[in-house]
Amino acid sequence: MRRLWWIIGWLLLIFITVSCLEPPQYVPNLHVNDKLEHAGAFFGLTFWFGGLVRRRSYPYLVLWMLALGGGIEIAQGAMGWGRDMDIWDFVADSVGVAIAVTLLYLGLGDWLARIERLLGLSRAPP
C-alpha cells in the first residue's frame, strides 16, 4: 500500500499547488476563511507525508513544506495572474505545518500504518 499512499500524497500536493497558483476565477470559493484554507492545506500535506516518512525525517519534511509555502507565495507575486504574494498566507501555512508536526511527534506519525492494520491491509500484527 505504500506506493498508493505516496501517489495519493503527490496528487494532493499537485492539486494544492495548482489551486494556489491558478488565476482566482478558476479556484472554487469554499466559503472558508482564506487563512484557514492555507493552514488546513499545509496541515493536511504535512500530516499525510508525516505518515509516510520516518520520525527522523520530520525536520526535513517541515523545511520542505515551508519551502513549498514560501515558493508558492513568491510565485503568486511574480506571475501577475491576479494572485498576490501575502506573508500572512505563509504564516497560515506555517501554522498548519506546526500543528501537524506536533501531532506527528506526539505519536500520530504512524497513522497510515494504523489504518492499514485496521482495514486488514497490513501483515503486521495490530
C-alpha positions as CSV (number, residue, x, y, z in Angstrom):
1,M,0.0,0.0,0.0
2,R,3.0,2.3,0.5
3,R,3.2,3.2,-3.2
4,L,-0.5,4.1,-3.3
5,W,-0.1,6.3,-0.3
6,W,2.8,8.1,-1.9
7,I,0.8,8.5,-5.2
8,I,-2.1,10.0,-3.3
9,G,0.2,12.3,-1.4
10,W,1.8,13.6,-4.6
11,L,-1.6,14.1,-6.2
12,L,-2.7,16.1,-3.2
13,L,0.4,18.2,-3.4
14,I,-0.1,18.9,-7.1
15,F,-3.7,19.8,-6.6
16,I,-2.9,22.2,-3.7
17,T,0.0,23.8,-5.6
18,V,-2.1,24.3,-8.8
19,S,-5.0,25.6,-6.8
20,C,-2.7,28.2,-5.2
21,L,-1.2,29.3,-8.5
22,E,-4.3,29.4,-10.8
23,P,-5.9,32.7,-11.5
24,P,-8.6,33.3,-8.8
25,Q,-11.5,32.9,-11.2
26,Y,-10.6,29.2,-11.7
27,V,-10.4,28.4,-8.0
28,P,-13.7,27.4,-6.3
29,N,-14.8,29.5,-3.4
30,L,-15.0,27.2,-0.4
31,H,-16.7,29.9,1.7
32,V,-14.0,29.4,4.3
33,N,-11.5,32.0,5.6
34,D,-8.5,32.1,3.3
35,K,-6.0,31.7,6.1
36,L,-7.9,28.6,7.4
37,E,-7.7,27.2,3.9
38,H,-4.0,27.7,3.8
39,A,-3.4,26.3,7.3
40,G,-5.7,23.3,6.5
41,A,-4.0,22.5,3.2
42,F,-0.5,22.6,4.8
43,F,-1.6,20.7,7.8
44,G,-3.0,18.0,5.5
45,L,0.1,17.8,3.4
46,T,2.4,17.7,6.3
47,F,0.3,15.1,8.2
48,W,-0.1,13.0,5.1
49,F,3.6,12.8,4.3
50,G,4.5,12.5,8.0
51,G,2.6,9.2,7.9
52,L,5.0,8.1,5.2
53,V,8.4,9.1,6.4
54,R,10.4,8.1,9.4
55,R,10.4,10.3,12.5
56,R,14.0,11.3,12.0
57,S,12.8,12.9,8.7
58,Y,10.2,15.2,10.2
59,P,12.6,18.2,10.3
60,Y,13.3,17.8,6.6
61,L,9.5,17.5,6.0
62,V,9.0,20.7,7.8
63,L,11.6,22.5,5.8
64,W,10.2,21.1,2.6
65,M,6.7,22.2,3.4
66,L,7.9,25.7,4.5
67,A,9.9,26.0,1.2
68,L,6.8,24.9,-0.7
69,G,4.6,27.5,1.0
70,G,7.2,30.3,0.6
71,G,7.7,29.3,-3.0
72,I,4.0,29.4,-3.8
73,E,3.8,32.9,-2.3
74,I,6.8,34.2,-4.3
75,A,5.3,32.6,-7.5
76,Q,1.9,34.2,-6.8
77,G,3.6,37.6,-6.6
78,A,5.7,37.1,-9.7
79,M,3.1,35.6,-12.1
80,G,0.8,38.6,-12.5
81,W,-2.3,36.4,-12.8
82,G,-4.4,38.2,-10.2
83,R,-2.8,36.4,-7.3
84,D,-0.9,38.3,-4.6
85,M,2.1,37.4,-2.5
86,D,0.9,37.5,1.1
87,I,3.1,37.0,4.1
88,W,0.1,36.1,6.2
89,D,-0.7,33.2,3.8
90,F,2.8,31.9,4.5
91,V,2.2,32.4,8.3
92,A,-1.0,30.4,8.0
93,D,0.9,27.6,6.0
94,S,3.5,27.6,8.8
95,V,0.8,27.2,11.5
96,G,-0.7,24.3,9.7
97,V,2.7,22.7,9.4
98,A,3.5,23.3,13.1
99,I,0.2,21.7,14.2
100,A,0.7,18.7,12.0
101,V,4.3,18.0,13.0
102,T,3.4,18.5,16.7
103,L,0.7,15.8,16.3
104,L,3.2,13.6,14.5
105,Y,5.8,13.9,17.3
106,L,3.1,13.2,19.9
107,G,2.6,9.8,18.5
108,L,0.4,10.0,15.5
109,G,3.2,9.6,13.0
110,D,2.2,6.0,12.2
111,W,-1.4,6.8,11.4
112,L,-1.2,5.3,7.9
113,A,0.1,2.0,9.3
114,R,-2.7,2.0,11.9
115,I,-5.3,2.5,9.1
116,E,-3.8,-0.4,7.1
117,R,-3.9,-2.6,10.2
118,L,-7.5,-1.6,10.9
119,L,-8.6,-2.3,7.4
120,G,-6.7,-5.6,7.3
121,L,-4.3,-4.4,4.6
122,S,-1.2,-5.0,6.6
123,R,0.6,-8.1,7.5
124,A,1.9,-6.6,10.7
125,P,0.2,-7.6,13.9
126,P,-2.3,-5.0,15.4
